[in-house]
């Protein structure tokens, strides 16, 4: 596996000087673990230790800890001049109809959209469409709980969770907004043609990119709240990798354990996942379809992240697990929410262990098992029914139609994501 020798952080300075021009990006932030004896998120076996013994690899990931999204960051930096509403209107038009349709488009918006419009050489649309088709049913049946737990796993480390603390996400309302934006993007990506230029997932991914850029800009301007020498750049490349490539990592582990290569379903899922990651602004180094490289990249991100427990992670977990994401406060929605909370508590405790879950403020009760069964028994029955239906003529189309309809219904119930960050919500003195 080769790593770029280009100083990508200096490139970032040239592309977004208003955001990064005053920062020393040659530092080693406190969050970045380089010594084998230090505690990290991923503690070492011999293979992990070998990764950290490679200076070129370590240097590359140090840079990625200090790298955001230069093109999106440069656009966000124009907000004080252009105004948020004007820039948002131009961005929405650009992602729907192309940047050429935007009168008076700033050069930063043109540069961002031109970059997105240029498809990578590796793109295989047949695989992407097949991956979306196969992911639809899972997204429709269990996608919300998976995303919720993924958020909660992030909060186990204080370095990764801090942006959520500062941007007001300690409240259930703020946490619900963040989850809605993430869930919307990943669910939309399973709809037919959604990732193609102008598609709904294509639009959502770029809106998320710019929202992250706004968070970055606002945090870096608050030296009293954000110390980049400790935390690196807010929402850096290495932290985005987890959400963007979790599916690819899980599949890659399975393949390496069993030997062989990706089957057609796995290859399609990886292709769809990495193209979505491309739209979200991930560095090319993260966008491999080789299982060994995917696992190595993931492990490097985890092995170089210093372990840090922050009590505010408990508050983030509490806000996330109780986040109410439905538009209506009906009796049915409140009951569903209660079951969702209890089932998530049970699943989280099973994944991280009851002791760790308790440290993070999640206390699963025996009765939560019943909520889990109530929530997921219909899902299991649904998957079994779909498996049997698939075997009859025309069954696949019926399954696909059902999944598309259900995803659209769920998105409608949750309401439209805002893709914005409110400056007034920022906590000024959290560090």
Secondary structure as the mmCIF struct_conf table of DSSP 4:
data_model
#
loop_
_struct_conf.conf_type_id
_struct_conf.id
_struct_conf.beg_label_comp_id
_struct_conf.beg_label_asym_id
_struct_conf.beg_label_seq_id
_struct_conf.end_label_comp_id
_struct_conf.end_label_asym_id
_struct_conf.end_label_seq_id
BEND BEND1 UNK A 6 UNK A 6
HELX_RH_AL_P HELX_RH_AL_P1 UNK A 8 UNK A 15
HELX_RH_AL_P HELX_RH_AL_P2 UNK A 17 UNK A 20
TURN_TY1_P TURN_TY1_P1 UNK A 21 UNK A 22
BEND BEND2 UNK A 23 UNK A 23
TURN_TY1_P TURN_TY1_P2 UNK A 25 UNK A 26
BEND BEND3 UNK A 27 UNK A 27
TURN_TY1_P TURN_TY1_P3 UNK A 30 UNK A 31
STRN STRN1 UNK A 32 UNK A 32
BEND BEND4 UNK A 35 UNK A 35
TURN_TY1_P TURN_TY1_P4 UNK A 36 UNK A 37
BEND BEND5 UNK A 38 UNK A 38
STRN STRN2 UNK A 40 UNK A 40
BEND BEND6 UNK A 41 UNK A 42
HELX_RH_AL_P HELX_RH_AL_P3 UNK A 46 UNK A 52
TURN_TY1_P TURN_TY1_P5 UNK A 53 UNK A 53
HELX_RH_AL_P HELX_RH_AL_P4 UNK A 55 UNK A 65
TURN_TY1_P TURN_TY1_P6 UNK A 66 UNK A 66
HELX_RH_AL_P HELX_RH_AL_P5 UNK A 70 UNK A 76
TURN_TY1_P TURN_TY1_P7 UNK A 77 UNK A 78
HELX_RH_AL_P HELX_RH_AL_P6 UNK A 79 UNK A 82
HELX_RH_AL_P HELX_RH_AL_P7 UNK A 84 UNK A 97
HELX_RH_3T_P HELX_RH_3T_P1 UNK A 99 UNK A 101
BEND BEND7 UNK A 102 UNK A 102
TURN_TY1_P TURN_TY1_P8 UNK A 103 UNK A 104
HELX_RH_AL_P HELX_RH_AL_P8 UNK A 107 UNK A 117
BEND BEND8 UNK A 118 UNK A 118
TURN_TY1_P TURN_TY1_P9 UNK A 121 UNK A 122
HELX_RH_AL_P HELX_RH_AL_P9 UNK A 125 UNK A 154
TURN_TY1_P TURN_TY1_P10 UNK A 155 UNK A 156
BEND BEND9 UNK A 157 UNK A 157
HELX_RH_AL_P HELX_RH_AL_P10 UNK A 158 UNK A 166
TURN_TY1_P TURN_TY1_P11 UNK A 167 UNK A 170
BEND BEND10 UNK A 171 UNK A 171
HELX_RH_AL_P HELX_RH_AL_P11 UNK A 172 UNK A 188
TURN_TY1_P TURN_TY1_P12 UNK A 189 UNK A 190
BEND BEND11 UNK A 191 UNK A 191
TURN_TY1_P TURN_TY1_P13 UNK A 192 UNK A 195
BEND BEND12 UNK A 196 UNK A 196
TURN_TY1_P TURN_TY1_P14 UNK A 197 UNK A 198
BEND BEND13 UNK A 199 UNK A 199
HELX_RH_AL_P HELX_RH_AL_P12 UNK A 200 UNK A 220
TURN_TY1_P TURN_TY1_P15 UNK A 221 UNK A 221
TURN_TY1_P TURN_TY1_P16 UNK A 223 UNK A 225
HELX_RH_AL_P HELX_RH_AL_P13 UNK A 228 UNK A 231
BEND BEND14 UNK A 233 UNK A 233
TURN_TY1_P TURN_TY1_P17 UNK A 234 UNK A 235
HELX_RH_AL_P HELX_RH_AL_P14 UNK A 237 UNK A 258
BEND BEND15 UNK A 260 UNK A 260
HELX_RH_AL_P HELX_RH_AL_P15 UNK A 264 UNK A 279
TURN_TY1_P TURN_TY1_P18 UNK A 280 UNK A 281
HELX_RH_3T_P HELX_RH_3T_P2 UNK A 284 UNK A 286
HELX_RH_AL_P HELX_RH_AL_P16 UNK A 291 UNK A 303
TURN_TY1_P TURN_TY1_P19 UNK A 304 UNK A 304
STRN STRN3 UNK A 305 UNK A 306
TURN_TY1_P TURN_TY1_P20 UNK A 311 UNK A 311
HELX_RH_AL_P HELX_RH_AL_P17 UNK A 312 UNK A 321
TURN_TY1_P TURN_TY1_P21 UNK A 322 UNK A 322
BEND BEND16 UNK A 327 UNK A 327
HELX_RH_AL_P HELX_RH_AL_P18 UNK A 331 UNK A 352
HELX_RH_AL_P HELX_RH_AL_P19 UNK A 354 UNK A 359
TURN_TY1_P TURN_TY1_P22 UNK A 360 UNK A 361
TURN_TY1_P TURN_TY1_P23 UNK A 366 UNK A 367
HELX_RH_AL_P HELX_RH_AL_P20 UNK A 368 UNK A 389
TURN_TY1_P TURN_TY1_P24 UNK A 390 UNK A 391
BEND BEND17 UNK A 392 UNK A 392
TURN_TY1_P TURN_TY1_P25 UNK A 393 UNK A 394
HELX_RH_AL_P HELX_RH_AL_P21 UNK A 395 UNK A 414
HELX_RH_3T_P HELX_RH_3T_P3 UNK A 423 UNK A 425
BEND BEND18 UNK A 428 UNK A 428
#
